[in-house]
Amino acid sequence: MPNKYDYKRKVDHTLTSDHPRVLELADRLLNEFEFYRGEPYRNRRQYKANLVNILMNLYRAVAWGEHLYVAYSRDANRYKTRTRYNKLSIGYTPYVALVDALEERGYVEAKPGFKMDDCARAPVMKATDQLVIQFVKSDFQPDMVRRERELIVLKGAKRKDGHKPLMEFADEPKINRMRKNVAKINAQIASSEIWLELTAADRRDLAQRYRHGLTDKPPFDDTATTLYRVFNQGDWKQGGRFTGHYIQNLPKEYRRKLTIDGEPVCEIDFSGMHLNALYLRSGQPEPVDDVYTLTGQPAAVRDTMKVYVNMILNASSRKQAVNAIRSRIVEEAEKRGLPDDERKARIKEIKPLLDQFEAKHAAISQHFYSGIGRTLMYEESCIAEGILLRLAGMGITCLPIHDSFIVKARHWDRLTVLMQEESISMYGTALTVDQKY
């Protein structure tokens, strides 16, 4: 069983609400805190906005049961109030003070950052029964939650602590055009009813997977129904993927349970997109066999290589890729409680698998360990933008999952054609597409 504090979801500082019942609870709690501290908060308006954000995060975590924690930061450097990304004026002093006040009054169980087994863990909090009762009495509902978010995000290079700082930028015509396009796509998504048909057994299964680390995806929040674009390395030509919708954190086998306006859906993806794109960029045809399959290896290795390819394409050296893969294996072994011999065996096979993969793709191997992955992500995001905008222009709702797209099943042919046309616009030749269901 993994450490209970590992069952967490990262705090979302864009969550808020203007519903009267939410604001009333926030006011009652602030009055209680002020009474016990013996003085009012100097900037009550900011404290209230911060408290509403905390309450919304805790409320949405409760949807996954009593065990899910919300991870947040007690590092003052992570809080910047004067930035385009902080539309709610989330600040270090009020946020930390409010979490502490909630803990003191018995509304949350909180644990500060700590180290265990030489691994740093973030501070976490979760609602106690006392706070859940307040949610019930106030009749909180998911439609009370909304988000105040910048639709275009620029991140800097990853620091030693793994944090990617958010970077400021000027609103040039190109940026405004991208933001307008994201808003147009979001408007089309909002015009449809997206419904996930999960049974009670499905939810129990998902909760167990999340709690026991059997998936690398965090528990999703189905109030997250809008997209935004994220660029990396402080470079508008790296990254740019559309992210933010809850279906992107949904294990793939559950995506077929989605309906759009009550209709069944289909999902179509670009098969082996980044590797096949490298072949087309090099003026070579796509391989006829599956790009992830290695001769003589068990079928399960295919899924392993799909994960490894991200490190192969994003790392700046083979050594860096090997270290990243090793770290992932160690983290996964810790989460799932894998025995040491299995962990060591998986680490031992890293280099032989990479050798075999490099030999299979010798024609494009010069691009491996070059960091080209983020450029390929940018090209992928441009293709996605074209597909999403053209479908929105036809009144067709499309949900992107990076290199795959979900539409109503009856629109599969239009989606397929647009995916081919947009990839031709990027590479001169159509990428292979595959219908998953």
Steps between C-alpha positions, in 0.01 A plus 500: 500500500656836399542776756156654557631850428591393146131475416463863407407744230682826436322815616332700224537872564251585225202351686243744636127559535263794509207294625330658805512179706876462447565866585279471809699204632826684433372801696388283794838328518688830478286641782584195710873529428499873579321439831759249618798701378362810673530736205366535145700418191656813351396419143183298550414507130823322406466255789147418387614435142779274630262315731250440221780348293598270789138398557444423132814286485400306811140464381606355165743262672220366719332371185764222501433402860656570836857405415602743224732783609562833328868588463594869525814703564636674808782655299449877474686502169216298339248779566500808280193721522587740220498268205263414218479143630366598841161652424370422850787673688606179673772604743745317723410672826120466479509151349727345760329687785158374387613138470643527851178657629291225339722240666486670840120512489477134394381555144800344327761238566828649387860387488789732414767401253716217626760248389449126496743243363717787373208625288354849553122521525287812455274637773152352475153564639161333485154578631395343829146382569442834670558689174318244287195559718526870415513414129185291542316763705588764240383261227816540292458383139759450222344773285592754770868458403659718235853582390685828445785401274744641246443309175861532381773383737877536454722291726873532552764229520465241776693587815693258718195455724295397196298823494436675168450872572223690325634779279349837418463607139365784286158464341616523141260442206609136466431432869162673487411296193590173676300602808200588282524160329506316833196698614318409177577129552387522864176665394424206269576251779276697739214482249486121538412279793802282574396211722708219649287192564672351805333237717561477873730205428694711249555772759614247760743350249639841406532604863697182576728556203573857599546417867735208439705670229385266224480790254728798449199729450368706794133471602310719256263786578204488264436872546818560294335541159712767329829489313810717510836478322836450673831593336836392644857615552393864462466430127187544287626226269516232770198325644170681451281201578132545582440386855261556791198284418430224749478229236876530453545356851252221436653152450460420131269201543243725666497759222264289292242552776474865401199635314465833321144634500383152588674338200776237505851613412801376307869575553748530215871550549817559304677164524853537642475869420836639610708217360311495171528879484879466525497267201293745297717793610801304374335442162446130566179296498346378823604148604254229397510331843405638839761752615493388866521122454840335545572162341518216748374707792178428693190692392510701825829658390306701241331703774834536675659644187214747455599643838874485429461684169407817690836488680686405183365802312502754782833423668812687391721189535467123524624513857229749591236276341626192686495691830147626433378148422674360807338767720160417356546129572609569859202733556258248351651217707456708815138586418403144414711327760692295241763259635866601469587223256231615255613862530863402441406284202313787336791737557743243359301471174495877427819517293438179299153625409638837395769327290239292320272800451783711355589220259138467388480873426856555380368722218388765748714415804709815450202689646489290816623665822498839328207660681301506178191369681382847601524619139298199389245586769474850352436360153247259650325791676482702176340202326258465792411870487414473131283192558317646800433836334375350176267263685376785722423693181277209397330498842668169593631456854840332520696406812878478451732262682822633348538275193150350509155653470152408620184592309150362464534164326303621196768765435791254475538553124523880524752475780713248308512721191595809701774313687649391169470847344657678797791256515555550126514875561772443761709222342398480134373145551210370706582333829340163566180519703337222696151470646521366856126443540 
